[in-house]
Amino acid sequence: MGAAVIRCEDVTKRFGTTEALGGVDLVVEAGDVFGYLGPNGAGKTTTLRLVMGMIRPTSGRVEVFGLDAWRDRSAIHRRVGYISGDVALYDRLTGQDHVDFVGHLQGLGRPPEAGALAERLGLGLRRPARELSRGNRQKLALVLALMTRPELLVLDEPSSGLDPMVQREFHTLLAQHAARGGTVLLSSHVLSEVQRVATRIGVISRGRLVAVERLDDVRAKALHHVEVQFASPVAAGAFETIEGVRDVRIEGALLRCDAPQSSLDPLLKEVSRHEVVDLTCIEAELEETFMAYYTKAAADVA
Ligand SMILES: Nc1ncnc2c1ncn2[C@@H]1O[C@H](COP(=O)(O)OP(=O)(O)OP(=O)(O)O)[C@@H](O)[C@H]1O
């Protein structure tokens, strides 16, 4: 296990009568690319703002690099690259002006990485921010967050507005950052956006963390759509009792069901007790597996 870079202990945050977060415990370790997933209003941005020391928890503790996220925020900010949900830029300054300004604030002069990063993302640095499209504003925010090679990246829905090619390059940048020992916390409302790059995912729903899993473990649970054409009609009973097998549907001699990887062996053994004419087994999209397991976990906290 790596060292904890972010640690939230029993964190609650209320805004007036709204409880945005309730008793969240979360650890993000060095080298993790942690995908923080949840629907709109679940509490993702609130968590990221607590990590950045922009707001204080109502109760509980938030630590970054072992420091108090609120009290020690200046020391923490020197080691973190952050992108907020709505990118704030200076309209009249060009991309290069932003690079120089942020570099100056961080005491780095002109960061040598910025030009190469902008090129990789297909962003010119000469135009003023007011002329940039939403996607290009997002790219500039990425350049500014990554150019100082911070130890930790905290990114609030960073790939919204990026086209698929740029998203791929962005994911490569994140993977390279993690390979150098860097850590990433990135929020999203869809798994497909983070599944290529995240090592672990946490799911938040209505301010509660309902699941934290390694992405490999989610993959091992991947649902398979199984369809078997038998030579003669079969009964559902024996198939329905196999652990993990879901949605058994039988129409005469045709069986359809969904099964996680771990149930395929017992399912096929049961299938082979009958005469089989045809069989297909197709792995579902990860998003579907994820929804099947976690919408239930989220419903349980509701
Ligand atoms: N400053 C605030 N004042 C009052 N309520 C707030 C404030 N910030 C967040 N909330 C509320 O806290 C809850 C969680 O909001 P948050 O922005 O953290 O969700 P989110 O998961 O980031 O959603 P989104 O994907 O829409 O950005 C929501 O009910 C929101 O309305």
The ligand as an SDF file (V2000), in Angstrom:
LIG
                    3D

 31 33  0  0  0  0  0  0  0  0999 V2000
  -22.2200   26.7960   -1.6550 N   0  0  0  0  0  0  0  0  0  0  0  0
  -23.3070   26.0270   -1.5460 C   0  0  0  0  0  0  0  0  0  0  0  0
  -24.4100   26.4710   -0.9230 N   0  0  0  0  0  0  0  0  0  0  0  0
  -25.5140   25.6910   -0.7870 C   0  0  0  0  0  0  0  0  0  0  0  0
  -25.6000   24.4210   -1.2360 N   0  0  0  0  0  0  0  0  0  0  0  0
  -24.5320   23.9180   -1.8800 C   0  0  0  0  0  0  0  0  0  0  0  0
  -23.3320   24.6870   -2.0630 C   0  0  0  0  0  0  0  0  0  0  0  0
  -22.4310   23.9070   -2.7270 N   0  0  0  0  0  0  0  0  0  0  0  0
  -23.0500   22.7160   -2.9490 C   0  0  0  0  0  0  0  0  0  0  0  0
  -24.2950   22.7200   -2.4380 N   0  0  0  0  0  0  0  0  0  0  0  0
  -25.2480   21.5900   -2.4590 C   0  0  0  0  0  0  0  0  0  0  0  0
  -24.5740   20.4350   -2.0190 O   0  0  0  0  0  0  0  0  0  0  0  0
  -24.9540   19.2880   -2.7860 C   0  0  0  0  0  0  0  0  0  0  0  0
  -23.7240   18.6730   -3.4370 C   0  0  0  0  0  0  0  0  0  0  0  0
  -23.2530   19.5440   -4.4540 O   0  0  0  0  0  0  0  0  0  0  0  0
  -21.9100   19.3040   -5.2800 P   0  0  0  0  0  0  0  0  0  0  0  0
  -21.6870   20.5160   -6.1200 O   0  0  0  0  0  0  0  0  0  0  0  0
  -20.8290   18.8840   -4.3700 O   0  0  0  0  0  0  0  0  0  0  0  0
  -22.3260   18.0590   -6.1940 O   0  0  0  0  0  0  0  0  0  0  0  0
  -21.5740   17.4290   -7.4420 P   0  0  0  0  0  0  0  0  0  0  0  0
  -21.5590   15.9550   -7.2060 O   0  0  0  0  0  0  0  0  0  0  0  0
  -20.2760   18.0890   -7.6810 O   0  0  0  0  0  0  0  0  0  0  0  0
  -22.5740   17.7460   -8.6170 O   0  0  0  0  0  0  0  0  0  0  0  0
  -22.2860   18.2580  -10.1490 P   0  0  0  0  0  0  0  0  0  0  0  0
  -21.9040   17.0360  -10.9210 O   0  0  0  0  0  0  0  0  0  0  0  0
  -23.6500   18.7710  -10.5480 O   0  0  0  0  0  0  0  0  0  0  0  0
  -21.2500   19.3120  -10.1090 O   0  0  0  0  0  0  0  0  0  0  0  0
  -26.0130   19.7780   -3.7590 C   0  0  0  0  0  0  0  0  0  0  0  0
  -27.2650   19.5440   -3.1820 O   0  0  0  0  0  0  0  0  0  0  0  0
  -25.7260   21.2640   -3.8630 C   0  0  0  0  0  0  0  0  0  0  0  0
  -26.8970   21.9590   -4.1990 O   0  0  0  0  0  0  0  0  0  0  0  0
  1  2  1  0
  2  3  1  0
  2  7  2  0
  3  4  2  0
  4  5  1  0
  5  6  2  0
  6  7  1  0
  6 10  1  0
  7  8  1  0
  8  9  2  0
  9 10  1  0
 10 11  1  0
 11 12  1  0
 11 30  1  0
 12 13  1  0
 13 14  1  0
 13 28  1  0
 14 15  1  0
 15 16  1  0
 16 17  2  0
 16 18  1  0
 16 19  1  0
 19 20  1  0
 20 21  2  0
 20 22  1  0
 20 23  1  0
 23 24  1  0
 24 25  2  0
 24 26  1  0
 24 27  1  0
 28 29  1  0
 28 30  1  0
 30 31  1  0
M  END
$$$$
